[in-house]
Amino acid sequence: MVLVSSIGSDARASGLYVAERGVRPLGRGGAFVAGADDAGAIAYNPAGLFDAGNQFLIDGSLVLFGSDYTRQALLRQVDPNTGETIATYEQTFPTVEGSAGILPIPTIAGTFAVHPDWRIGIGAYAPNAVLSQYPEEVEGAPAPSRYQLVSLEGSALAVLGGYVAWRPIEQLRFGLGFELMVGSFKSSHYLSGCVPDRFFCAPEDPEWDLAALDNAAPIVSPSGILGATWEFYEGWRLGASFHLPYWINAPSKLKTRLPAASVYRNAELVGDDATVKFELPWEIRLGVEMRDAVPGLRVEVAGHYEHWAIHDKITIEPDGIAVKNVPGFPAEYLLPAIEIPRNFQSSITAMIGAEYEIKATENIRVTPRLGFSYATSAVPSEYISVLTLDSGKATPSGGLSLSVGDARFDLVYAHQFAQQVDVAPESARLAQVVPLASNPPENPDYINGGIYNWHIDIVGAGFAYTFDKPAPAKHLDDPEAVLPEPKKPEPPKPAPTEEGEGTDGEEADD
């Protein structure tokens, strides 16, 4: 019974990210589609791997997160004889603060030239996500956020991939990648063991709280990405990429502590296996980059569409999980397959980024960069929770690269301004899960009303080393283009002469 909501909570957070990833791309505000030209292109546009040459790249980011949540809920006064609601009151709970551990989020990638017109790449990266946690008690009482989330500590997800890029003509590149999302997802929170249609109890009475810890692992989900880059005019590039969805079909294990209420004194949970199924969105990226209108300057405008509407439900199929010895229920109550509605919505991000290469010396280059992005929310406000904090968010960023010969060192800082979300108690639609309720409640206990605030800072550093990079294409009308000089015809060799004569026809000296 615990599995039904604990897995559902996991999936609400899966796939959501707080900002674009990668140190150099984030410094450009995520506008790294048409301008992708290093190993970090694996997450944006694999066609850009061709211009990386033979390269090794490693970077990491730290997501610094903090939040606060003030819950608001409707309390109903009911007639004890008829059960009808006779009065409604709004209650405001103490504010609870969330945090997240400091966890490096890496990218490791390498590209290799196998032919003048072909590159291959391998890589691994993790999404810029937050593994948040909230206290179990506030001011000596159970935390009002406990039914949404306690902790995501111990979760770990990564994307592993193999990629190939091809240049059929000088102005065109194509890229393709096969990826696997792998790892585990852990979450802990509370449910309610209150069964109001059979027992006299309050839905949020701590004595009826049921603690749940779920571990969905191993997650192994295939996907793929393809992209293209086209230099349609000298100094102008158009880039596009499409990422397939992730199809999650993962086994899960759970641990639980049944409520302290006397009804559960002799109860026990049997079994801990289940299967979880849901989909994470497909994505489209588009970008246009202008290069060298001012020598060394690159500016890109890009857009990112995520089809989160595909994430409309979660299916949980328990494998023999049952609760025993609960009064009023069968001696062994097997949990059926359950579908949890999610009702996410698709999101759009607009980005702009620029970088300017400055030659300090013949061997040293400094490249400052700036970026900005704005993203719409993938979670409707009536379904938001401390587990899936999402709203309209603006993210300015800045970065710097120092290139010494073939080595490049990168830095980035970004701050995210997220809109406060106010969920009126009468608009909230995340209902408290009561696993043993034999009938759907007429008046569900909605647990996500209230005021949500959060802030995010991202700092990161990276290193890239290029062993061999393709020479940039030169156009015939480029005044700096160096064309090979035509070969001059060699002078004819002189005819053979009689012995003793020189080559000029004169007699040789004795």
N, C-alpha and C positions, 0 to 999 in steps of 0.2 A: 504493500500500500504506500510506503514511503516513496517508492520509485516513481510513482506517477508524477509527483510534483518536483522531485529533486532533479530528474532528467529534464523536465520541462524548463526548469530554471537554467540549467546548463545551456540549453539551446538558445535561450533568449540572448545570451552573450556571445554565442559563437558567430564568428565572421565580422562582428562590428569592430571597427578600429577607430582610434582617436585622431589620427592624422596620417598623411602620406608617409611612406617609409623610405629609408635610405638617407645617408647624410648629405650627399650632394643633391639628389633630387628634392629633398625636403627644403634645402636652402633655396631652391628655385620655386618653392611653393607647390611642388608636385608637378609643375609644368615640365615634364621630361618624357614626352612622347615623340615629337618630331626631332627633338634634340638629343635623344638617348644615344650615347656613343661610347659607353664604357660597360663594364661587366654588371653594373647595377641595372642595366636595361632588362634583366630577366624578369623583374616585377612590373615593368611598364610597357616595353615594346621590344620583343626579342630580335627584331630586325636591326636594332641598334648595336647588337653584338658584333656585326661585321666591322664597324668602325673602331671597335675596341682593340683589334689586332690580337696579339698574344699578351694577355694581361691577367694579373692576379689582384683581387680586391677583397678587402675585409673592412667592415665598419660596424659600429654599434651605437645604439641610442638608449638613453635613460628617460623614462616617462615619469615625471614628478607630478603626483596626483593628490588632490584633496577635495572633499565634498562635505556638504551638510544637508540634512533632510529633516524637515519639520512635518510630521504626519498630521493629517486632519481626517477625521472619520465621522460618519453619522451613527449616532446611537438611537436605537428604537425602543420605545416603551410599548410593551404589548399587554393586551388584556389576558390575564392568566386563564380565563375560562374559554375564550374564543381563539386566542392566538393572534388576533388582529392588532395592527399597529395603531396606537391611539395618540402617540406623540413622537417627534423626532428632534434630536438635539445634535449640535455639532461639537465635537471634542477636539482640542488641540493637544498633542503630545509633546514631551520634551524633545528638543533638537538632538539628533544623533549625527556624529561626524565620522566620515569614512576616510580611509587611507589605503595606500598600496605599497608593498615592498619595492625596494630599488632593485630592478632586474634588468641587466643588459639585454637589448634586443638586437641580434646580429644579422649581418649579411655576409656570406662567404661565397665567392664566385670566381671562376677562372674561365678564360676563353683561349682557344687554340686555332691557329691557321692550319688547315689540312689541304688547302688548295688556294691559289690566288683569288678565287671567287667564292670560297666557302669558309665558314668559321663554325666551330662547335663550342658549346659551353656547358658547364655543370655548375650547380649552385644550390644553396640552402638559405632560406630567410624565414623570419618570423614576423607576424603582423604587429604593428604598433598598437598593442592592446594594453588594458589595465587589469591586473589581478587584484581587485579591490577586496577590502575586508571591513567589517563593522562590528562594534562591541555587542556582546550578548546582553549587557545590562547598562542602563543609563539612570543615574540618580537612585541607585539601589533597586530599580525595578526592571523587568524584562524589556529589552530595547524594542521600540515600536517598529523597527525595520526587520525584526527577526524572521518574519514570514516571507520576506523578499530575499534576503541574503545575510549570511554571517561571514563566509569567507570563500574565496576562490584559490586559496593558497595550495600549491602543489600541482596546479595545471601547467601544461607545457604543450604547445603546438608549434609545428614548423612545416614549411613547404620545401620539399626536395624536388629538383628538376634537372632534366637534360634538354639542351636547346641546340638549334642549328640555324645559321643565317646564310643567305645566298644573295649574291649580286649578279643578276643576269646581264645588266648594262650598268654603265657608270652612274646613272642618276637614280637607280632603283635598287632597293633591298627588300627581301622578304625574310621573316623569321617564324619559327615554329618551336614549341616546347611541350614536353610531356611532364606533368607534375603529380606529386603525391602529397596530400596533407596527412601528417602523421603526428601521433602524440597521445595525450590523455587530457581529460577535463574533469576536475574535481570541484564539487560545490557542497557547501553545508548550509543549512537553514532549518527553519521550524515549520511544521504543519500543525493542524489542530486535530485532536482525536475526539472532539466533541461531536456527538451525533444527536442533534436537536430533535429529530423526528422520533427518537426512541428513548432519549434520556433527558433529564433536566440538567442543563449545563449552559455556560456562556461560551460563545465561539472563541474568545481570546483569553479565557481563563488560563493562567500559566500552568495550573495543575493538569490541564488537558493538552499541554504542548507535547509534540512528538518531534524529537530531534532526528535529523537525517543527514547522512554523509554519503554522497554518491561519487563513484569513480567510473567514468565511461572510458574504457581502454581495452585493447588498443584501437585508436582511430586510424584507419588507413583508407583514405578517400582519393580516388584518381580525378584528375582534371587536365586541362590543357590550355595553351595560350598561342595565338598567332598574331602577327603584326606585319606592317609594311611601312617603308619610308620612301618618299618620292621627292627629289629635288626638281620641282616643276618649273622653276625659273632660277637663274643664277642668284645664289644667296638666300633662296626661300625653300623651305622644306615643309612637306605635309606628312604627318605621321598618324597612324591608326592602329589600334590593337583590340582584340576581342578575347576575353577570358571565359572559358566554359564554367558552368556551376560546379560546386562540390556536392556530391551525393553521399551523405553521411549514413552509414549503416554499421553501427558499432555495438559490441556487447557492453554490458554494464554490471558492476557489482555495487552493493549498498550495505551500509551499516546503519543501525537505527537504535534509538532508545525509546521504548514505549512510554506513554504518559504515566504520571504518578497517580492518576485518579483510580479509585478503588475498582472501577469497572474493568480495568486492565490488569488487576492483580494476578490473575491466572492465565492471562493471554500470552501468546508468543507468535513471533513471525517466523515462517518456514520458507526457506529458499532465498536466494539473493541474485538470481540471474534474470536478465532481460535483454531485449534488443531495442535500440533506438534508431528511428529513421526520420530524416528531414533533409531539406535541400538548402544550400546557401547560394547566393545570387550569381548570375552571370553579369559580366561587366563590359563596357565599351569605353575606350579612351580615344580622344581625337586631339590633335595639336597642330599648330602652325608656328614655325620658327623662322625668324629673320636673322641672318648671319652677316656680319661685317659690313653693314651699311655705314657704321663707324668701325674701323679696323679693330678687331678684338672683342666687339660687342655682340652678344647673342640675346635675343628676346623671344620668349615663347608664350603664346596664349593657348590654353588647353581646357578640355572639359572631360568629366568622368561621370558616367551613368552606371549605377548599381541597381539591378532589378531585384530589390529586396521583397517585392510583392510575391515572389516565388516562395518566400518563407511564410506560408499561411497557416501551417499546422505542424505539429510534431506527433508522430505515431509511436506509441510505446507498447511493445508486445512482451508481457511478463512470461517467464518460463517456469511455471509451477510455483510462483510466489503466492503464499496464502497466509492468512491470519487465523489463529485457532483460539477457541475458548472465549469468545466475546459474547456476553449475554445478549440474547435477542437475534443472533446471527447463526448460520449453520456452524457446526462444530469445526469445519475447515472451510473458510471462505476464500475461494480462488479469485485472484484479480483478473478481470478480462482485459483485452486489448483496449487501449484508450487513445483518442485523438484530442490533442490540446490545441485549440485555435490560437494563432499568433497574430494574424492580421497586420503584418508589417506593410510598409509602403516603400516604393522605390525612392532613391535619393539621387541628387545631382550635385556635383561639385564643379565650380568654376575656378580656374587658376591662372595666374600670370607670374612669370619669373624671368629674371635677367641675370647675366653674369658678364664680367668685363675682364679680359686677360690683359695684364700689364707686364711688360718685359722689364724686369729690374736689371738683369744682366743677360748676357748671351745664354747662360745656363739656368737662370732662375726666373720664374714667372709667378706673379701673385694674381689670384683671381677672386675678387669679392663678388658676392651674389646676393640678391634679394628676391623674396617671393611673397605671394599672398594668395589665400584661397578662401572660399566660402562654400559651405556644404549645408544642404537641407537635411532634415532628420529622417531616419529610416524607421523610427518608432513613433506611432501616433501618441499624443500626450496622454490619452486615456489608458494606454498600456505601458507607460513608462514605469520604471522601478529603479531602485538603487543598483540593481544588477545590470540594467541596460540604460544607463544615462545617455540620452541623445537628444539633441535639439539643433536648431540652426546655429552654426559655429563659424567664426571667422578666425583665421590663423595666419598672422604675419610671421615671416621667418627671415633669417639672415645667415649667411655662411661665408667661409673663406677657404681658399685652397692655396697651398704653397707647393709649387712644383720645382724640384731640383733634379735636372736631367730627366731621367725616365721615372722618377719617383714622385708621387703626389700625396700630400697630407691635407685632410679635409676637416673642417669644423662646422657645426651648425647649432643654432639656437632658434626655438620657435615657442610662441605662447599662444594658447588657444582661448579665445573669448567665447564662452558658451552662453546662450540665452537662458535665463532662469525659466523654469517650467513650473507653472501653477496648475495643479490638477484639483479641481473642485471635487469634494467628496461625492457629490451626486453624479459626476462625470466619470469617476474611476471605474475601470472595468477588469482589473485583475482580481479575481475572486480567490479567497482563501480556499485551499484544497482540503476537503474533508474526505479522506479515502474511504471511510466506512459508511458514508451516507447512503442509505438504501434508495432514497429518492432525491432528485435535484431539489435544492432548497428554494422556496418561493422567494425569499429575500436573501441573496448571497451576501456574505461579509466581504466587501471589497477592501483590499489592504493597501492600495497604492495612492490614495488621495494625499494631497499635501504640497509642499513647496520644496523644489529641488534646486540646489546650486552646486557647481563644481568648477574647478580650475585645473589647468594642465600646462606644464612647461616641459619642453623636450630639449635635451642637450645631447650632442653626439660628436663622435670623432671617427675618422676613417683613414685608410691607407690604400693606395693603389700603385702597382708597379707594372709598367708596360715594357715588355721585352722587345716587341716589334710592332709598329703601328703602320697601317697602310698610308702611303703618301696621299695627300689630298689631291683631288682631281683638279687639273688646270684646264681652263677654257681657252680656245684659240684667240678670243678677243681680249683675254687678260693681258695687260701690258707687262705683267711680271712673269708671264708664262715663258718658260725656256724650251725652245724647240730645238731638236737636234740639227746641227749644221749638215748640209749635204756633203758627201764625201768627194774630195777632189780626185780627178783621175791621175793615176801614177804615170810618170814620164816613161816613154818606151825605152826598153833596155837596148844598149848599143849592140850592133852586130859583132860577131866574133872576128878577130883580127889575126893576121899571120903571126907566127911565132916571132917574138922579138919586138913586135910593134906595140906601142902603148895604145890605150883606149882612144887617144885623140888622133891616131894615125901616124904619130911620130915614132922614130926609132927609139927603142929603150936604151938607157945607158948601159955601158958595159959593166 
